[in-house]
Structures are given as structure tokens and as C-alpha cells.
Amino acid sequence: MREEVRDIERLSHILQAINVLVNYKDTHTLHDAESDPVVYYGLVKHVEIIGEAVYKLTFDFRNNHPVVNWDDIERMRHVLVHGYYKIRPEQLWETIVVDVPALKPIIEQLIQEEGNGSI
């Protein structure tokens, strides 16, 4: 059973993690992240947070908003948490540079709709 945290709050958690990642990738490189394990695993953690919040979204919400491939995001979270020894830095960085910024406006729109009561 899902916790009693509403979908809007989960979307807010996703957006917060996205903002951290977007801000970092705008001022750093993959090499910067690879050269500092604390920074690297901080990035991993924020991608995990996105995946965990997606995992905690209600099934109704996910099914009603197929614009996002929720399952792919959830699967990445599982790899980061359970297959941590298989993480490829280049793949993680590509997710941060390409996929996360593309997700941001969608999440912002969903938050706006949820706040207006239209979701």
C-alpha cells in the first residue's frame, strides 16, 4: 500500500531533485563528478530520489499521465539502488544531461495542473 503522501508532493520531490541535477550539470562535467566520489554519489542519490518518488506515485496518477515513461524511471532507480556496482558513469551523466532536463517542464506542468485541481 502506498503512503498517504499525495501525488503533488511526490512531484515536488521529483522537481527538487531535478533542479539540483540541472544546476550541477550546468556548472560541472562528467570528469568533475568522476573525480570526487562524494559528488558522484550525490548525483546518483538525486537520480534515485526521482525514481523513488516515481515509484511512490499512485498507479492511477501514472496511468492517467502516460506522457512520462514512469516505468523506465523506476527501473533506473532499481539499477542504481540494487545494481550500484554496475553503474556506468557515462550513462548516468547522459541521463542527467539529456533526460532530466527534458523531464523538468513536464513535471512543472503536472504540478501546475495538480495545484489547480485538474489532475
PyMOL CGO cylinders between C-alpha atoms (Angstrom):
from pymol import cmd
from pymol.cgo import CYLINDER

trace = [
    CYLINDER, 0.00, 0.00, 0.00, 1.22, 3.50, -0.83, 0.3, 1, 1, 1, 1, 1, 1,
    CYLINDER, 1.22, 3.50, -0.83, 1.91, 6.05, 1.87, 0.3, 1, 1, 1, 1, 1, 1,
    CYLINDER, 1.91, 6.05, 1.87, -0.55, 8.87, 2.43, 0.3, 1, 1, 1, 1, 1, 1,
    CYLINDER, -0.55, 8.87, 2.43, 1.72, 11.38, 0.70, 0.3, 1, 1, 1, 1, 1, 1,
    CYLINDER, 1.72, 11.38, 0.70, -0.17, 12.90, -2.19, 0.3, 1, 1, 1, 1, 1, 1,
    CYLINDER, -0.17, 12.90, -2.19, 1.00, 12.76, -5.76, 0.3, 1, 1, 1, 1, 1, 1,
    CYLINDER, 1.00, 12.76, -5.76, 1.63, 16.51, -5.82, 0.3, 1, 1, 1, 1, 1, 1,
    CYLINDER, 1.63, 16.51, -5.82, 4.13, 16.11, -3.01, 0.3, 1, 1, 1, 1, 1, 1,
    CYLINDER, 4.13, 16.11, -3.01, 5.88, 13.32, -4.89, 0.3, 1, 1, 1, 1, 1, 1,
    CYLINDER, 5.88, 13.32, -4.89, 6.02, 15.55, -7.97, 0.3, 1, 1, 1, 1, 1, 1,
    CYLINDER, 6.02, 15.55, -7.97, 7.52, 18.27, -5.80, 0.3, 1, 1, 1, 1, 1, 1,
    CYLINDER, 7.52, 18.27, -5.80, 10.23, 15.85, -4.61, 0.3, 1, 1, 1, 1, 1, 1,
    CYLINDER, 10.23, 15.85, -4.61, 10.95, 14.96, -8.24, 0.3, 1, 1, 1, 1, 1, 1,
    CYLINDER, 10.95, 14.96, -8.24, 11.24, 18.62, -9.21, 0.3, 1, 1, 1, 1, 1, 1,
    CYLINDER, 11.24, 18.62, -9.21, 13.55, 19.40, -6.29, 0.3, 1, 1, 1, 1, 1, 1,
    CYLINDER, 13.55, 19.40, -6.29, 15.92, 16.60, -7.32, 0.3, 1, 1, 1, 1, 1, 1,
    CYLINDER, 15.92, 16.60, -7.32, 15.72, 17.68, -10.97, 0.3, 1, 1, 1, 1, 1, 1,
    CYLINDER, 15.72, 17.68, -10.97, 16.70, 21.23, -10.02, 0.3, 1, 1, 1, 1, 1, 1,
    CYLINDER, 16.70, 21.23, -10.02, 19.76, 20.02, -8.11, 0.3, 1, 1, 1, 1, 1, 1,
    CYLINDER, 19.76, 20.02, -8.11, 20.88, 17.90, -11.05, 0.3, 1, 1, 1, 1, 1, 1,
    CYLINDER, 20.88, 17.90, -11.05, 20.23, 20.58, -13.67, 0.3, 1, 1, 1, 1, 1, 1,
    CYLINDER, 20.23, 20.58, -13.67, 22.12, 23.18, -11.67, 0.3, 1, 1, 1, 1, 1, 1,
    CYLINDER, 22.12, 23.18, -11.67, 25.06, 20.82, -11.18, 0.3, 1, 1, 1, 1, 1, 1,
    CYLINDER, 25.06, 20.82, -11.18, 25.31, 19.76, -14.81, 0.3, 1, 1, 1, 1, 1, 1,
    CYLINDER, 25.31, 19.76, -14.81, 25.30, 23.39, -15.91, 0.3, 1, 1, 1, 1, 1, 1,
    CYLINDER, 25.30, 23.39, -15.91, 28.45, 24.14, -13.93, 0.3, 1, 1, 1, 1, 1, 1,
    CYLINDER, 28.45, 24.14, -13.93, 30.35, 20.84, -13.95, 0.3, 1, 1, 1, 1, 1, 1,
    CYLINDER, 30.35, 20.84, -13.95, 31.44, 18.00, -16.21, 0.3, 1, 1, 1, 1, 1, 1,
    CYLINDER, 31.44, 18.00, -16.21, 31.39, 14.24, -16.05, 0.3, 1, 1, 1, 1, 1, 1,
    CYLINDER, 31.39, 14.24, -16.05, 35.08, 14.40, -15.18, 0.3, 1, 1, 1, 1, 1, 1,
    CYLINDER, 35.08, 14.40, -15.18, 34.30, 16.66, -12.21, 0.3, 1, 1, 1, 1, 1, 1,
    CYLINDER, 34.30, 16.66, -12.21, 31.78, 14.15, -10.95, 0.3, 1, 1, 1, 1, 1, 1,
    CYLINDER, 31.78, 14.15, -10.95, 34.02, 11.14, -11.53, 0.3, 1, 1, 1, 1, 1, 1,
    CYLINDER, 34.02, 11.14, -11.53, 36.95, 12.73, -9.74, 0.3, 1, 1, 1, 1, 1, 1,
    CYLINDER, 36.95, 12.73, -9.74, 35.01, 13.22, -6.50, 0.3, 1, 1, 1, 1, 1, 1,
    CYLINDER, 35.01, 13.22, -6.50, 33.16, 10.17, -5.20, 0.3, 1, 1, 1, 1, 1, 1,
    CYLINDER, 33.16, 10.17, -5.20, 31.09, 12.24, -2.79, 0.3, 1, 1, 1, 1, 1, 1,
    CYLINDER, 31.09, 12.24, -2.79, 29.83, 14.41, -5.64, 0.3, 1, 1, 1, 1, 1, 1,
    CYLINDER, 29.83, 14.41, -5.64, 29.34, 11.38, -7.89, 0.3, 1, 1, 1, 1, 1, 1,
    CYLINDER, 29.34, 11.38, -7.89, 27.22, 9.52, -5.36, 0.3, 1, 1, 1, 1, 1, 1,
    CYLINDER, 27.22, 9.52, -5.36, 25.36, 12.72, -4.57, 0.3, 1, 1, 1, 1, 1, 1,
    CYLINDER, 25.36, 12.72, -4.57, 24.31, 12.80, -8.21, 0.3, 1, 1, 1, 1, 1, 1,
    CYLINDER, 24.31, 12.80, -8.21, 23.38, 9.13, -8.05, 0.3, 1, 1, 1, 1, 1, 1,
    CYLINDER, 23.38, 9.13, -8.05, 21.26, 9.83, -4.96, 0.3, 1, 1, 1, 1, 1, 1,
    CYLINDER, 21.26, 9.83, -4.96, 19.29, 12.60, -6.67, 0.3, 1, 1, 1, 1, 1, 1,
    CYLINDER, 19.29, 12.60, -6.67, 18.53, 10.35, -9.63, 0.3, 1, 1, 1, 1, 1, 1,
    CYLINDER, 18.53, 10.35, -9.63, 17.47, 7.70, -7.10, 0.3, 1, 1, 1, 1, 1, 1,
    CYLINDER, 17.47, 7.70, -7.10, 15.17, 10.23, -5.41, 0.3, 1, 1, 1, 1, 1, 1,
    CYLINDER, 15.17, 10.23, -5.41, 13.46, 10.89, -8.72, 0.3, 1, 1, 1, 1, 1, 1,
    CYLINDER, 13.46, 10.89, -8.72, 12.99, 7.16, -9.22, 0.3, 1, 1, 1, 1, 1, 1,
    CYLINDER, 12.99, 7.16, -9.22, 11.76, 6.57, -5.69, 0.3, 1, 1, 1, 1, 1, 1,
    CYLINDER, 11.76, 6.57, -5.69, 9.24, 9.40, -5.91, 0.3, 1, 1, 1, 1, 1, 1,
    CYLINDER, 9.24, 9.40, -5.91, 8.03, 7.99, -9.23, 0.3, 1, 1, 1, 1, 1, 1,
    CYLINDER, 8.03, 7.99, -9.23, 7.73, 4.57, -7.62, 0.3, 1, 1, 1, 1, 1, 1,
    CYLINDER, 7.73, 4.57, -7.62, 5.58, 6.10, -4.87, 0.3, 1, 1, 1, 1, 1, 1,
    CYLINDER, 5.58, 6.10, -4.87, 3.21, 7.90, -7.25, 0.3, 1, 1, 1, 1, 1, 1,
    CYLINDER, 3.21, 7.90, -7.25, -0.22, 6.31, -7.24, 0.3, 1, 1, 1, 1, 1, 1,
    CYLINDER, -0.22, 6.31, -7.24, -0.97, 3.89, -10.03, 0.3, 1, 1, 1, 1, 1, 1,
    CYLINDER, -0.97, 3.89, -10.03, -3.96, 5.99, -11.06, 0.3, 1, 1, 1, 1, 1, 1,
    CYLINDER, -3.96, 5.99, -11.06, -1.78, 9.06, -11.47, 0.3, 1, 1, 1, 1, 1, 1,
    CYLINDER, -1.78, 9.06, -11.47, 0.82, 7.19, -13.50, 0.3, 1, 1, 1, 1, 1, 1,
    CYLINDER, 0.82, 7.19, -13.50, -1.82, 5.58, -15.70, 0.3, 1, 1, 1, 1, 1, 1,
    CYLINDER, -1.82, 5.58, -15.70, -3.57, 8.92, -16.25, 0.3, 1, 1, 1, 1, 1, 1,
    CYLINDER, -3.57, 8.92, -16.25, -0.33, 10.63, -17.33, 0.3, 1, 1, 1, 1, 1, 1,
    CYLINDER, -0.33, 10.63, -17.33, 1.38, 8.39, -19.87, 0.3, 1, 1, 1, 1, 1, 1,
    CYLINDER, 1.38, 8.39, -19.87, 3.35, 11.34, -21.29, 0.3, 1, 1, 1, 1, 1, 1,
    CYLINDER, 3.35, 11.34, -21.29, 6.18, 10.21, -18.99, 0.3, 1, 1, 1, 1, 1, 1,
    CYLINDER, 6.18, 10.21, -18.99, 7.64, 6.74, -19.20, 0.3, 1, 1, 1, 1, 1, 1,
    CYLINDER, 7.64, 6.74, -19.20, 7.31, 6.19, -15.46, 0.3, 1, 1, 1, 1, 1, 1,
    CYLINDER, 7.31, 6.19, -15.46, 8.42, 2.56, -15.71, 0.3, 1, 1, 1, 1, 1, 1,
    CYLINDER, 8.42, 2.56, -15.71, 11.80, 3.49, -17.23, 0.3, 1, 1, 1, 1, 1, 1,
    CYLINDER, 11.80, 3.49, -17.23, 12.45, 5.97, -14.43, 0.3, 1, 1, 1, 1, 1, 1,
    CYLINDER, 12.45, 5.97, -14.43, 11.50, 3.40, -11.82, 0.3, 1, 1, 1, 1, 1, 1,
    CYLINDER, 11.50, 3.40, -11.82, 13.73, 0.77, -13.46, 0.3, 1, 1, 1, 1, 1, 1,
    CYLINDER, 13.73, 0.77, -13.46, 16.71, 3.14, -13.38, 0.3, 1, 1, 1, 1, 1, 1,
    CYLINDER, 16.71, 3.14, -13.38, 16.14, 3.65, -9.67, 0.3, 1, 1, 1, 1, 1, 1,
    CYLINDER, 16.14, 3.65, -9.67, 16.22, -0.11, -9.14, 0.3, 1, 1, 1, 1, 1, 1,
    CYLINDER, 16.22, -0.11, -9.14, 19.53, -0.37, -11.01, 0.3, 1, 1, 1, 1, 1, 1,
    CYLINDER, 19.53, -0.37, -11.01, 21.07, 2.48, -9.01, 0.3, 1, 1, 1, 1, 1, 1,
    CYLINDER, 21.07, 2.48, -9.01, 19.96, 1.02, -5.69, 0.3, 1, 1, 1, 1, 1, 1,
    CYLINDER, 19.96, 1.02, -5.69, 20.35, -2.70, -6.27, 0.3, 1, 1, 1, 1, 1, 1,
    CYLINDER, 20.35, -2.70, -6.27, 22.90, -2.79, -9.08, 0.3, 1, 1, 1, 1, 1, 1,
    CYLINDER, 22.90, -2.79, -9.08, 25.11, 0.01, -7.76, 0.3, 1, 1, 1, 1, 1, 1,
    CYLINDER, 25.11, 0.01, -7.76, 28.21, -1.96, -8.78, 0.3, 1, 1, 1, 1, 1, 1,
    CYLINDER, 28.21, -1.96, -8.78, 27.08, -1.88, -12.42, 0.3, 1, 1, 1, 1, 1, 1,
    CYLINDER, 27.08, -1.88, -12.42, 26.54, 1.88, -12.72, 0.3, 1, 1, 1, 1, 1, 1,
    CYLINDER, 26.54, 1.88, -12.72, 28.28, 3.30, -15.78, 0.3, 1, 1, 1, 1, 1, 1,
    CYLINDER, 28.28, 3.30, -15.78, 29.24, 6.93, -15.15, 0.3, 1, 1, 1, 1, 1, 1,
    CYLINDER, 29.24, 6.93, -15.15, 28.72, 7.89, -18.80, 0.3, 1, 1, 1, 1, 1, 1,
    CYLINDER, 28.72, 7.89, -18.80, 25.17, 6.53, -18.79, 0.3, 1, 1, 1, 1, 1, 1,
    CYLINDER, 25.17, 6.53, -18.79, 24.38, 8.30, -15.54, 0.3, 1, 1, 1, 1, 1, 1,
    CYLINDER, 24.38, 8.30, -15.54, 25.78, 11.56, -16.90, 0.3, 1, 1, 1, 1, 1, 1,
    CYLINDER, 25.78, 11.56, -16.90, 23.77, 11.22, -20.11, 0.3, 1, 1, 1, 1, 1, 1,
    CYLINDER, 23.77, 11.22, -20.11, 20.63, 10.77, -18.02, 0.3, 1, 1, 1, 1, 1, 1,
    CYLINDER, 20.63, 10.77, -18.02, 21.49, 13.92, -16.06, 0.3, 1, 1, 1, 1, 1, 1,
    CYLINDER, 21.49, 13.92, -16.06, 22.35, 15.99, -19.16, 0.3, 1, 1, 1, 1, 1, 1,
    CYLINDER, 22.35, 15.99, -19.16, 19.64, 14.78, -21.55, 0.3, 1, 1, 1, 1, 1, 1,
    CYLINDER, 19.64, 14.78, -21.55, 16.75, 13.06, -19.80, 0.3, 1, 1, 1, 1, 1, 1,
    CYLINDER, 16.75, 13.06, -19.80, 16.46, 15.04, -16.58, 0.3, 1, 1, 1, 1, 1, 1,
    CYLINDER, 16.46, 15.04, -16.58, 16.21, 18.49, -18.25, 0.3, 1, 1, 1, 1, 1, 1,
    CYLINDER, 16.21, 18.49, -18.25, 13.60, 17.09, -20.67, 0.3, 1, 1, 1, 1, 1, 1,
    CYLINDER, 13.60, 17.09, -20.67, 11.56, 15.82, -17.73, 0.3, 1, 1, 1, 1, 1, 1,
    CYLINDER, 11.56, 15.82, -17.73, 11.58, 19.16, -15.90, 0.3, 1, 1, 1, 1, 1, 1,
    CYLINDER, 11.58, 19.16, -15.90, 8.92, 21.05, -17.91, 0.3, 1, 1, 1, 1, 1, 1,
    CYLINDER, 8.92, 21.05, -17.91, 6.63, 18.02, -17.84, 0.3, 1, 1, 1, 1, 1, 1,
    CYLINDER, 6.63, 18.02, -17.84, 6.86, 17.75, -14.06, 0.3, 1, 1, 1, 1, 1, 1,
    CYLINDER, 6.86, 17.75, -14.06, 6.34, 21.51, -13.71, 0.3, 1, 1, 1, 1, 1, 1,
    CYLINDER, 6.34, 21.51, -13.71, 3.20, 21.25, -15.85, 0.3, 1, 1, 1, 1, 1, 1,
    CYLINDER, 3.20, 21.25, -15.85, 1.88, 18.32, -13.82, 0.3, 1, 1, 1, 1, 1, 1,
    CYLINDER, 1.88, 18.32, -13.82, 2.48, 20.26, -10.60, 0.3, 1, 1, 1, 1, 1, 1,
    CYLINDER, 2.48, 20.26, -10.60, 0.65, 23.25, -12.00, 0.3, 1, 1, 1, 1, 1, 1,
    CYLINDER, 0.65, 23.25, -12.00, -2.29, 21.08, -13.07, 0.3, 1, 1, 1, 1, 1, 1,
    CYLINDER, -2.29, 21.08, -13.07, -2.36, 19.31, -9.69, 0.3, 1, 1, 1, 1, 1, 1,
    CYLINDER, -2.36, 19.31, -9.69, -2.29, 22.66, -7.90, 0.3, 1, 1, 1, 1, 1, 1,
    CYLINDER, -2.29, 22.66, -7.90, -5.28, 23.78, -9.97, 0.3, 1, 1, 1, 1, 1, 1,
    CYLINDER, -5.28, 23.78, -9.97, -7.14, 20.60, -9.12, 0.3, 1, 1, 1, 1, 1, 1,
    CYLINDER, -7.14, 20.60, -9.12, -7.30, 19.43, -12.72, 0.3, 1, 1, 1, 1, 1, 1,
    CYLINDER, -7.30, 19.43, -12.72, -5.40, 16.18, -12.28, 0.3, 1, 1, 1, 1, 1, 1,
]
cmd.load_cgo(trace, "trace")
